[in-house]
Amino acid sequence: MTSRNQKPKIWLCCIWQCRSGLSSDVIVAFVVHRRLVPAFSIRIGFISLVVGISWLYFSIKKRKLIKVREKFFQQNGGLLLKQRISTKEGGVEATRIFTAEELKKATNNYANDRILGRGGNGIVYRGVLRDTRIVAIKKSRIVDESQIEQFINEVVILTQINHRNVIRLFGCCLEDEVPSLVYEYVSEGNLYKHIHNQRGAGWLTWQNRFRIAAEVATTLAYLHSFASMPIIHRDVKSANILLDNAYTAKVADFGASKLIPLDQTHVATLVLGTSGYLDPEYFQTSQLTEKSDVYSFGVVLAELLTGLKPIIRDRNDEQKNLADYFVSSVNNNHLFQILDHHVLQEGNLEQLQKTAELVNNCLKLHREDRPTMKEVAIKLEDLRKLTGISSSNQNGQGDNDHDEFSDFYTVPVDSYENTANSDSSCILHPTYSPS
């Protein structure tokens, strides 16, 4: 007899007769508590509900993330950029558009210990791609319409350049709020730091200074004369000349550059450049020509000769600008008083004098009086022969410290000031495709 408080049980028996010739039947008995079935169903239902809600949450979150990234892609000029780099005929290696996740993984989620340099325009991180390539990833700080224009401009221009002395662009990322550029990793920072921060004191001999000048001159001549469409760099300065582990020069920062149609010698544009390097005639007339790069290169060559900054703040007005100070010193026969002591000790006097004359010619106030970059490159090659300086690397062993790697676009703010004017007209022709 069953007690009132005793809960009844259900006995379920399933009997199968063995049809395989075995000697006995197999009897399987299942004993199930009466309340086990609804409890089990509730648990299964609850788990299914949680899984369903979680799936729905993450699906909605993923769709929102995709929409946000699509918005940033369009906001950062992605459609225009794709159109411009996809219509280029031929070229160098294809420019990749990286995903935001790829760059996060490459930089360990933009960890502080991956920072190579900081500047007014952004932060440069050291990254490692999935194929183990080490790259420099420049993540912009603030983006407005003019900066987007410069960003697209730089990508488009770099996709059509194939030169060993031009910084190589692997690709870009447009899926974040601010765009990023992915460059080859150039380990020894920029020339400005080596000249002015004593970083290059050990290896920056006159021979190496001269070699770097010749490499940059040849590169600018290539951009002006031999590229498929002439390119005016428009911001030539020592901070935009990077050095790899062999101390080979790499011209960088093409955000301000201009493509010049073959049937034109100049373009009218708002002034953009860097104080101390800026062509005075371009500043006054807004007429940009290849001779503007020649002037800026003259300032860089003066830096290499003297070790002085382009803007010398602790001097009077007449001597504050290196270009004016250099020209005045040469014209007054004071050249050897302003040369860097390393240069003076190591250089051939005739070579130094003729190099100074070349600087003077580059710094002429009127562009018609300046040589072309091709003429400058040829002149430097002729001067090299005076002492047999090889055009190939003759590098000293410099400091290998990579912690001072600079932002491609900046150097300490007390060195010089950037011209604040932005360029509203970008002359770009959709005739290029991935390089």
Kinemage of the C-alpha trace (Angstrom):
@kinemage 1
@onewidth
@group {chain A} dominant
@subgroup {mainchain}
@vectorlist {calphas} color= white
{ca met a 1} P 0.000 0.000 0.000
{ca thr a 2} L 1.238 3.402 -0.872
{ca ser a 3} L 1.553 6.076 1.755
{ca arg a 4} L -0.239 9.364 1.101
{ca asn a 5} L 3.013 11.303 1.363
{ca gln a 6} L 4.851 8.911 -0.867
{ca lys a 7} L 5.011 10.200 -4.383
{ca pro a 8} L 3.874 7.676 -6.963
{ca lys a 9} L 6.360 6.548 -9.527
{ca ile a 10} L 5.922 5.583 -13.127
{ca trp a 11} L 7.574 2.364 -14.226
{ca leu a 12} L 8.366 2.113 -17.876
{ca cys a 13} L 9.588 -1.155 -19.251
{ca cys a 14} L 10.635 -1.807 -22.769
{ca ile a 15} L 11.172 -5.365 -23.807
{ca trp a 16} L 12.811 -6.297 -27.059
{ca gln a 17} L 13.007 -9.831 -28.150
{ca cys a 18} L 16.475 -10.686 -29.394
{ca arg a 19} L 16.153 -11.697 -32.990
{ca ser a 20} L 19.859 -12.314 -33.523
{ca gly a 21} L 19.958 -15.816 -32.179
{ca leu a 22} L 21.107 -14.950 -28.657
{ca ser a 23} L 20.039 -17.290 -25.922
{ca ser a 24} L 18.114 -14.725 -23.820
{ca asp a 25} L 15.956 -11.661 -24.149
{ca val a 26} L 17.342 -8.202 -23.473
{ca ile a 27} L 15.197 -6.221 -21.116
{ca val a 28} L 15.794 -2.507 -20.586
{ca ala a 29} L 13.953 -0.798 -17.809
{ca phe a 30} L 13.702 2.931 -17.366
{ca val a 31} L 12.580 4.401 -14.125
{ca val a 32} L 11.623 8.029 -14.418
{ca his a 33} L 10.484 10.184 -11.593
{ca arg a 34} L 7.166 11.805 -12.378
{ca arg a 35} L 8.560 15.355 -12.053
{ca leu a 36} L 11.802 14.731 -13.944
{ca val a 37} L 10.249 15.312 -17.359
{ca pro a 38} L 8.925 18.874 -16.765
{ca ala a 39} L 12.109 19.938 -14.863
{ca phe a 40} L 14.326 18.734 -17.686
{ca ser a 41} L 12.151 20.537 -20.226
{ca ile a 42} L 12.370 23.790 -18.266
{ca arg a 43} L 16.168 23.590 -18.155
{ca ile a 44} L 16.384 22.904 -21.890
{ca gly a 45} L 13.991 25.753 -22.602
{ca phe a 46} L 15.948 28.188 -20.415
{ca ile a 47} L 19.275 27.267 -22.022
{ca ser a 48} L 17.739 27.630 -25.480
{ca leu a 49} L 16.374 31.049 -24.536
{ca val a 50} L 19.770 32.248 -23.257
{ca val a 51} L 21.539 30.956 -26.365
{ca gly a 52} L 18.943 32.584 -28.604
{ca ile a 53} L 19.153 35.949 -26.837
{ca ser a 54} L 22.974 35.833 -26.901
{ca trp a 55} L 23.008 34.988 -30.592
{ca leu a 56} L 20.553 37.801 -31.309
{ca tyr a 57} L 22.620 40.282 -29.226
{ca phe a 58} L 25.905 39.462 -30.924
{ca ser a 59} L 24.267 39.403 -34.362
{ca ile a 60} L 22.837 42.887 -33.811
{ca lys a 61} L 26.169 44.085 -32.402
{ca lys a 62} L 28.036 42.653 -35.395
{ca arg a 63} L 25.618 44.272 -37.847
{ca lys a 64} L 26.006 47.613 -36.057
{ca leu a 65} L 29.803 47.276 -36.178
{ca ile a 66} L 29.648 46.499 -39.897
{ca lys a 67} L 27.440 49.554 -40.476
{ca val a 68} L 29.774 51.771 -38.426
{ca arg a 69} L 32.797 50.541 -40.372
{ca glu a 70} L 30.976 51.079 -43.666
{ca lys a 71} L 30.163 54.606 -42.514
{ca phe a 72} L 33.814 55.292 -41.607
{ca phe a 73} L 34.956 53.732 -44.896
{ca gln a 74} L 32.815 56.185 -46.858
{ca gln a 75} L 33.601 59.064 -44.508
{ca asn a 76} L 37.336 58.474 -45.005
{ca gly a 77} L 37.029 58.607 -48.776
{ca gly a 78} L 37.081 54.865 -49.354
{ca leu a 79} L 34.857 54.850 -52.435
{ca leu a 80} L 36.822 57.646 -54.084
{ca leu a 81} L 40.113 55.991 -53.194
{ca lys a 82} L 39.002 52.632 -54.596
{ca gln a 83} L 37.963 54.325 -57.813
{ca arg a 84} L 41.296 56.104 -58.197
{ca ile a 85} L 43.601 53.216 -57.422
{ca ser a 86} L 41.511 50.715 -59.399
{ca thr a 87} L 41.695 52.707 -62.646
{ca lys a 88} L 45.479 52.954 -62.764
{ca glu a 89} L 47.052 51.025 -65.587
{ca gly a 90} L 50.005 48.868 -64.640
{ca gly a 91} L 52.102 50.015 -61.710
{ca val a 92} L 53.864 48.463 -58.809
{ca glu a 93} L 52.613 46.028 -56.196
{ca ala a 94} L 48.906 46.303 -55.403
{ca thr a 95} L 47.917 48.585 -52.545
{ca arg a 96} L 45.930 46.693 -49.916
{ca ile a 97} L 43.002 48.033 -47.971
{ca phe a 98} L 43.492 46.471 -44.528
{ca thr a 99} L 40.666 45.717 -42.121
{ca ala a 100} L 40.547 47.334 -38.701
{ca glu a 101} L 40.962 43.913 -37.066
{ca glu a 102} L 44.159 43.209 -39.012
{ca leu a 103} L 45.815 46.383 -37.761
{ca lys a 104} L 44.604 45.855 -34.189
{ca lys a 105} L 46.234 42.430 -34.167
{ca ala a 106} L 49.374 43.774 -35.841
{ca thr a 107} L 49.836 46.404 -33.110
{ca asn a 108} L 48.574 44.317 -30.173
{ca asn a 109} L 45.511 46.561 -29.987
{ca tyr a 110} L 47.655 49.698 -30.438
{ca ala a 111} L 49.666 49.002 -27.309
{ca asn a 112} L 51.805 51.817 -25.914
{ca asp a 113} L 54.958 49.734 -26.214
{ca arg a 114} L 54.391 49.607 -29.983
{ca ile a 115} L 54.531 53.405 -30.396
{ca leu a 116} L 57.407 54.545 -32.611
{ca gly a 117} L 56.657 58.251 -32.712
{ca arg a 118} L 54.054 60.903 -31.934
{ca gly a 119} L 53.293 64.038 -33.890
{ca gly a 120} L 50.714 66.708 -34.525
{ca asn a 121} L 49.071 64.650 -37.266
{ca gly a 122} L 49.083 61.231 -35.645
{ca ile a 123} L 50.886 58.381 -33.935
{ca val a 124} L 53.131 55.838 -35.646
{ca tyr a 125} L 53.035 52.247 -34.364
{ca arg a 126} L 55.289 49.319 -35.066
{ca gly a 127} L 53.222 46.445 -36.398
{ca val a 128} L 53.749 42.843 -37.444
{ca leu a 129} L 51.470 41.556 -40.202
{ca arg a 130} L 50.278 37.964 -40.513
{ca asp a 131} L 52.968 37.290 -43.104
{ca thr a 132} L 55.568 38.418 -40.468
{ca arg a 133} L 56.422 41.661 -42.274
{ca ile a 134} L 57.346 44.480 -39.893
{ca val a 135} L 55.545 47.695 -40.817
{ca ala a 136} L 55.009 51.236 -39.581
{ca ile a 137} L 51.326 52.073 -39.105
{ca lys a 138} L 50.477 55.760 -39.013
{ca lys a 139} L 47.143 56.370 -37.313
{ca ser a 140} L 45.810 59.888 -37.855
{ca arg a 141} L 44.685 62.003 -34.919
{ca ile a 142} L 41.912 64.268 -36.167
{ca val a 143} L 40.415 64.086 -39.606
{ca asp a 144} L 38.709 66.904 -41.485
{ca glu a 145} L 37.883 67.238 -45.162
{ca ser a 146} L 41.270 68.692 -46.122
{ca gln a 147} L 43.112 65.894 -44.307
{ca ile a 148} L 41.001 63.267 -46.083
{ca glu a 149} L 42.028 64.896 -49.358
{ca gln a 150} L 45.701 64.713 -48.370
{ca phe a 151} L 45.278 61.115 -47.236
{ca ile a 152} L 43.792 60.012 -50.568
{ca asn a 153} L 46.373 62.110 -52.392
{ca glu a 154} L 49.256 60.330 -50.674
{ca val a 155} L 47.863 56.859 -51.348
{ca val a 156} L 47.181 57.612 -55.012
{ca ile a 157} L 50.642 59.103 -55.578
{ca leu a 158} L 52.539 56.347 -53.801
{ca thr a 159} L 50.741 53.687 -55.830
{ca gln a 160} L 52.428 54.944 -58.991
{ca ile a 161} L 55.989 55.352 -57.650
{ca asn a 162} L 58.512 52.547 -57.784
{ca his a 163} L 61.857 53.878 -56.545
{ca arg a 164} L 64.277 52.490 -53.970
{ca asn a 165} L 64.598 55.899 -52.284
{ca val a 166} L 60.865 56.493 -51.846
{ca ile a 167} L 59.074 55.169 -48.770
{ca arg a 168} L 56.982 52.164 -49.752
{ca leu a 169} L 53.270 52.117 -49.002
{ca phe a 170} L 51.769 48.673 -48.370
{ca gly a 171} L 48.205 49.854 -47.903
{ca cys a 172} L 45.706 51.674 -45.721
{ca cys a 173} L 42.778 51.133 -43.370
{ca leu a 174} L 39.571 53.157 -43.636
{ca glu a 175} L 37.297 51.278 -41.213
{ca asp a 176} L 38.152 53.292 -38.092
{ca glu a 177} L 37.034 56.801 -37.210
{ca val a 178} L 40.425 58.025 -38.409
{ca pro a 179} L 42.272 56.451 -41.371
{ca ser a 180} L 45.630 54.687 -41.114
{ca leu a 181} L 48.507 54.222 -43.551
{ca val a 182} L 50.722 51.126 -43.556
{ca tyr a 183} L 54.322 51.772 -44.660
{ca glu a 184} L 57.508 49.800 -44.819
{ca tyr a 185} L 59.347 49.953 -41.494
{ca val a 186} L 62.334 52.316 -41.690
{ca ser a 187} L 64.357 51.696 -38.567
{ca glu a 188} L 66.697 54.667 -38.182
{ca gly a 189} L 64.235 57.540 -38.023
{ca asn a 190} L 64.497 60.789 -39.952
{ca leu a 191} L 67.465 62.844 -41.091
{ca tyr a 192} L 66.446 65.849 -38.983
{ca lys a 193} L 67.064 63.945 -35.757
{ca his a 194} L 70.439 62.707 -36.933
{ca ile a 195} L 71.606 66.200 -37.892
{ca his a 196} L 70.235 68.213 -34.980
{ca asn a 197} L 69.868 65.822 -32.035
{ca gln a 198} L 73.398 64.401 -32.127
{ca arg a 199} L 71.987 60.983 -32.974
{ca gly a 200} L 74.097 60.722 -36.099
{ca ala a 201} L 77.318 62.120 -34.648
{ca gly a 202} L 79.126 58.811 -35.087
{ca trp a 203} L 78.166 57.866 -38.634
{ca leu a 204} L 77.122 61.201 -40.195
{ca thr a 205} L 80.440 61.885 -41.894
{ca trp a 206} L 80.744 64.294 -44.796
{ca gln a 207} L 80.806 61.334 -47.181
{ca asn a 208} L 77.505 60.048 -45.833
{ca arg a 209} L 75.951 63.521 -45.789
{ca phe a 210} L 76.967 63.981 -49.411
{ca arg a 211} L 75.668 60.534 -50.377
{ca ile a 212} L 72.285 61.196 -48.764
{ca ala a 213} L 72.040 64.544 -50.572
{ca ala a 214} L 72.795 62.817 -53.877
{ca glu a 215} L 70.181 60.103 -53.208
{ca val a 216} L 67.494 62.682 -52.420
{ca ala a 217} L 68.410 64.813 -55.446
{ca thr a 218} L 68.193 61.794 -57.754
{ca thr a 219} L 64.822 60.845 -56.244
{ca leu a 220} L 63.347 64.321 -56.707
{ca ala a 221} L 64.674 64.416 -60.273
{ca tyr a 222} L 62.878 61.107 -60.873
{ca leu a 223} L 59.631 62.497 -59.460
{ca his a 224} L 59.881 65.641 -61.592
{ca ser a 225} L 61.063 64.107 -64.848
{ca phe a 226} L 60.676 60.374 -65.062
{ca ala a 227} L 57.467 59.454 -63.241
{ca ser a 228} L 54.453 58.620 -65.434
{ca met a 229} L 53.050 61.999 -64.422
{ca pro a 230} L 55.416 64.582 -62.878
{ca ile a 231} L 55.092 64.908 -59.103
{ca ile a 232} L 55.998 67.962 -57.040
{ca his a 233} L 56.649 66.862 -53.471
{ca arg a 234} L 55.901 70.317 -51.989
{ca asp a 235} L 57.201 69.524 -48.503
{ca val a 236} L 60.852 68.554 -48.932
{ca lys a 237} L 62.599 68.775 -45.545
{ca ser a 238} L 65.029 66.746 -43.472
{ca ala a 239} L 62.187 65.390 -41.303
{ca asn a 240} L 60.663 63.818 -44.421
{ca ile a 241} L 63.875 62.010 -45.336
{ca leu a 242} L 63.928 58.678 -43.501
{ca leu a 243} L 66.915 56.367 -43.083
{ca asp a 244} L 66.812 52.576 -43.175
{ca asn a 245} L 69.184 50.218 -41.355
{ca ala a 246} L 71.795 50.777 -44.085
{ca tyr a 247} L 71.327 54.567 -43.750
{ca thr a 248} L 69.860 54.771 -47.238
{ca ala a 249} L 67.620 57.804 -47.754
{ca lys a 250} L 63.871 57.283 -48.186
{ca val a 251} L 61.765 60.283 -49.204
{ca ala a 252} L 58.461 60.241 -47.289
{ca asp a 253} L 55.218 62.179 -46.713
{ca phe a 254} L 53.472 62.742 -50.022
{ca gly a 255} L 50.285 64.098 -48.442
{ca ala a 256} L 50.919 67.598 -49.788
{ca ser a 257} L 52.294 66.498 -53.158
{ca lys a 258} L 50.893 67.516 -56.531
{ca leu a 259} L 50.535 65.631 -59.787
{ca ile a 260} L 51.285 67.952 -62.700
{ca pro a 261} L 49.795 67.240 -66.155
{ca leu a 262} L 52.486 66.853 -68.790
{ca asp a 263} L 51.262 69.913 -70.711
{ca gln a 264} L 51.585 72.221 -67.671
{ca thr a 265} L 54.626 73.722 -65.964
{ca his a 266} L 52.882 74.968 -62.825
{ca val a 267} L 49.605 74.903 -60.921
{ca ala a 268} L 47.843 77.594 -58.923
{ca thr a 269} L 47.193 76.393 -55.394
{ca leu a 270} L 46.895 77.551 -51.827
{ca val a 271} L 50.266 77.614 -50.116
{ca leu a 272} L 51.214 74.491 -48.207
{ca gly a 273} L 54.627 73.655 -46.802
{ca thr a 274} L 56.940 74.175 -43.848
{ca ser a 275} L 58.446 77.428 -42.617
{ca gly a 276} L 62.155 77.625 -43.271
{ca tyr a 277} L 61.887 75.359 -46.327
{ca leu a 278} L 59.138 77.198 -48.192
{ca asp a 279} L 59.919 78.701 -51.595
{ca pro a 280} L 59.403 82.487 -51.121
{ca glu a 281} L 58.151 82.980 -54.686
{ca tyr a 282} L 55.589 80.201 -54.266
{ca phe a 283} L 54.560 81.789 -50.965
{ca gln a 284} L 53.989 85.155 -52.655
{ca thr a 285} L 52.368 84.027 -55.912
{ca ser a 286} L 50.750 80.667 -55.043
{ca gln a 287} L 52.284 79.363 -58.293
{ca leu a 288} L 53.685 75.911 -57.567
{ca thr a 289} L 56.412 74.546 -59.853
{ca glu a 290} L 59.131 71.909 -59.591
{ca lys a 291} L 61.528 74.751 -58.708
{ca ser a 292} L 59.746 74.985 -55.335
{ca asp a 293} L 61.179 71.557 -54.490
{ca val a 294} L 64.587 72.790 -55.677
{ca tyr a 295} L 64.485 75.625 -53.134
{ca ser a 296} L 63.475 73.277 -50.309
{ca phe a 297} L 66.230 70.843 -51.269
{ca gly a 298} L 68.703 73.729 -51.095
{ca val a 299} L 67.705 74.274 -47.462
{ca val a 300} L 68.229 70.565 -46.684
{ca leu a 301} L 71.667 70.689 -48.306
{ca ala a 302} L 72.476 73.784 -46.217
{ca glu a 303} L 71.442 71.818 -43.102
{ca leu a 304} L 73.818 69.008 -44.047
{ca leu a 305} L 76.676 71.464 -44.591
{ca thr a 306} L 76.185 73.585 -41.467
{ca gly a 307} L 74.345 71.369 -38.969
{ca leu a 308} L 72.018 74.345 -38.339
{ca lys a 309} L 68.220 74.204 -38.135
{ca pro a 310} L 66.113 75.820 -40.886
{ca ile a 311} L 64.782 78.345 -38.384
{ca ile a 312} L 67.416 79.579 -35.914
{ca arg a 313} L 65.370 81.214 -33.164
{ca asp a 314} L 68.196 82.613 -31.053
{ca arg a 315} L 69.588 84.790 -33.875
{ca asn a 316} L 68.567 88.228 -35.106
{ca asp a 317} L 66.028 88.599 -37.898
{ca glu a 318} L 68.654 88.647 -40.655
{ca gln a 319} L 70.187 85.370 -39.463
{ca lys a 320} L 67.053 83.611 -38.197
{ca asn a 321} L 66.293 81.968 -41.538
{ca leu a 322} L 68.993 79.449 -42.517
{ca ala a 323} L 68.512 80.068 -46.239
{ca asp a 324} L 69.131 83.808 -45.877
{ca tyr a 325} L 71.970 83.262 -43.408
{ca phe a 326} L 73.705 80.762 -45.681
{ca val a 327} L 73.437 82.938 -48.807
{ca ser a 328} L 74.681 85.990 -46.904
{ca ser a 329} L 77.628 84.062 -45.438
{ca val a 330} L 78.694 82.678 -48.821
{ca asn a 331} L 78.388 86.062 -50.521
{ca asn a 332} L 80.513 87.635 -47.769
{ca asn a 333} L 83.170 84.879 -47.954
{ca his a 334} L 82.224 83.510 -44.514
{ca leu a 335} L 81.409 79.996 -45.691
{ca phe a 336} L 84.025 78.207 -43.606
{ca gln a 337} L 82.828 79.998 -40.480
{ca ile a 338} L 79.386 78.416 -40.672
{ca leu a 339} L 80.244 74.879 -41.808
{ca asp a 340} L 79.778 72.001 -39.367
{ca his a 341} L 83.150 71.094 -37.858
{ca his a 342} L 82.844 67.463 -39.048
{ca val a 343} L 82.243 68.685 -42.581
{ca leu a 344} L 85.130 71.143 -42.403
{ca gln a 345} L 87.546 68.503 -41.122
{ca glu a 346} L 86.582 65.770 -43.580
{ca gly a 347} L 85.555 67.595 -46.756
{ca asn a 348} L 87.606 68.516 -49.783
{ca leu a 349} L 87.749 72.346 -49.808
{ca glu a 350} L 87.047 72.652 -53.527
{ca gln a 351} L 84.158 70.243 -53.193
{ca leu a 352} L 82.739 72.158 -50.221
{ca gln a 353} L 82.966 75.481 -52.047
{ca lys a 354} L 81.256 74.135 -55.161
{ca thr a 355} L 78.579 72.425 -53.086
{ca ala a 356} L 77.949 75.752 -51.335
{ca glu a 357} L 77.641 77.435 -54.739
{ca leu a 358} L 75.078 74.819 -55.703
{ca val a 359} L 73.118 75.578 -52.519
{ca asn a 360} L 73.222 79.278 -53.405
{ca asn a 361} L 71.818 78.532 -56.852
{ca cys a 362} L 69.012 76.409 -55.382
{ca leu a 363} L 68.111 79.254 -53.008
{ca lys a 364} L 67.745 81.941 -55.670
{ca leu a 365} L 64.686 84.088 -54.993
{ca his a 366} L 63.415 83.827 -58.572
{ca arg a 367} L 62.576 80.343 -59.749
{ca glu a 368} L 63.922 80.968 -63.253
{ca asp a 369} L 67.405 81.392 -61.770
{ca arg a 370} L 67.363 78.014 -60.027
{ca pro a 371} L 68.584 74.777 -61.622
{ca thr a 372} L 66.269 71.815 -62.166
{ca met a 373} L 66.565 68.819 -59.852
{ca lys a 374} L 68.011 66.856 -62.759
{ca glu a 375} L 70.772 69.467 -63.094
{ca val a 376} L 71.326 69.381 -59.328
{ca ala a 377} L 71.666 65.581 -59.358
{ca ile a 378} L 74.158 65.714 -62.245
{ca lys a 379} L 76.175 68.428 -60.485
{ca leu a 380} L 76.366 66.398 -57.279
{ca glu a 381} L 77.534 63.368 -59.231
{ca asp a 382} L 80.292 65.484 -60.792
{ca leu a 383} L 81.304 66.823 -57.368
{ca arg a 384} L 81.400 63.287 -56.002
{ca lys a 385} L 84.236 62.512 -58.388
{ca leu a 386} L 86.454 65.164 -56.790
{ca thr a 387} L 87.116 62.883 -53.824
{ca gly a 388} L 85.860 59.584 -55.185
{ca ile a 389} L 82.876 59.379 -52.865
{ca ser a 390} L 80.938 56.351 -54.008
{ca ser a 391} L 77.293 56.760 -54.863
{ca ser a 392} L 76.748 53.409 -53.144
{ca asn a 393} L 76.552 53.263 -49.369
{ca gln a 394} L 79.701 53.865 -47.363
{ca asn a 395} L 77.998 53.888 -44.034
{ca gly a 396} L 79.482 54.024 -40.616
{ca gln a 397} L 78.016 51.927 -37.873
{ca gly a 398} L 75.502 54.181 -36.217
{ca asp a 399} L 73.360 53.896 -33.140
{ca asn a 400} L 70.765 51.173 -33.562
{ca asp a 401} L 68.336 52.577 -30.999
{ca his a 402} L 64.877 52.454 -32.548
{ca asp a 403} L 63.054 54.219 -29.737
{ca glu a 404} L 63.479 57.617 -31.356
{ca phe a 405} L 61.739 56.641 -34.582
{ca ser a 406} L 59.907 59.752 -35.720
{ca asp a 407} L 56.464 60.415 -37.010
{ca phe a 408} L 56.842 60.752 -40.790
{ca tyr a 409} L 55.329 64.218 -40.614
{ca thr a 410} L 56.746 65.893 -37.548
{ca val a 411} L 59.777 66.898 -35.548
{ca pro a 412} L 59.930 68.897 -32.294
{ca val a 413} L 57.623 71.910 -32.527
{ca asp a 414} L 60.353 74.352 -31.530
{ca ser a 415} L 62.338 73.498 -34.641
{ca tyr a 416} L 60.037 75.152 -37.150
{ca glu a 417} L 56.376 75.810 -37.737
{ca asn a 418} L 54.070 74.257 -40.286
{ca thr a 419} L 52.224 76.591 -42.602
{ca ala a 420} L 48.617 76.304 -41.541
{ca asn a 421} L 47.086 76.896 -44.935
{ca ser a 422} L 45.312 73.877 -46.330
{ca asp a 423} L 45.063 72.965 -49.960
{ca ser a 424} L 41.549 72.906 -51.255
{ca ser a 425} L 42.283 71.801 -54.809
{ca cys a 426} L 43.832 68.409 -55.359
{ca ile a 427} L 44.852 67.824 -58.964
{ca leu a 428} L 44.432 64.098 -59.342
{ca his a 429} L 43.675 62.228 -62.514
{ca pro a 430} L 41.950 58.834 -62.210
{ca thr a 431} L 44.471 57.121 -64.431
{ca tyr a 432} L 46.088 54.829 -61.915
{ca ser a 433} L 45.311 51.453 -60.446
{ca pro a 434} L 46.822 49.457 -57.626
{ca ser a 435} L 50.558 49.578 -57.782
